[in-house]
Amino acid sequence: MANKESTFKNMVLTLFLVTLVASTTLGFIYELTREPIAEARMRARNTAIRQVVPEFTNQPNNESYKVPVEGDSLQVYPAKQDGNLVGLAVSSFTEQGYSGRIRIMVGFNADGTINNISVLEHAETPGLGDKIEKAKSDWSTQFNGKNPDNFDLQVQKDGGDVDAITAATISSRAYCDAVQKAYKAFQKGGLK
């Protein structure tokens, strides 16, 4: 085997080839997985919409629109039964979770009452903050049937009407913040 001399030129060439192979491989894998990931997200969103609004016959994804709220925008999905609006699903979020972002889907009836809420994504502490999920506890059901016009979306420690999760007040406050943002989008977006 020939003995290659370790020169600056050889090292730069080797580094360039390794970088080229790695970036090409990453690009190929990204292109290969991009569409399945987008389809999986679409299915999860459709499932969440079905869970939070009354029964509908339209395609809420095709009729969705954005509503500006607090310097950002939230996606609103109108649910219709035979052309009549029966509710709105609002995809909301907050950055105030104990472990960062919490994304939820909030369903409102046409009169503004909360029909149901589904957690889409979070990284809250297992056994404490993760009780915002329906699979972990029934804590989030206290919002169902409440109209934020006469139900203060703050935890009781802060003077509101929401009973916080024991030992997870930060997660409870964050959840309330995301629901409040969704309600603002409901109010601003109107019933289309």
Secondary structure as UniProt FT lines:
FT   HELIX           8..52
FT   TURN            60..63
FT   STRAND          65..69
FT   TURN            70..71
FT   STRAND          72..81
FT   TURN            82..83
FT   STRAND          84..97
FT   TURN            98..99
FT   STRAND          100..109
FT   TURN            110..111
FT   STRAND          114..121
FT   TURN            126..128
FT   HELIX           129..132
FT   TURN            134..136
FT   HELIX           139..143
FT   TURN            144..145
FT   TURN            148..150
FT   HELIX           156..158
FT   TURN            166..167
FT   HELIX           169..189
//
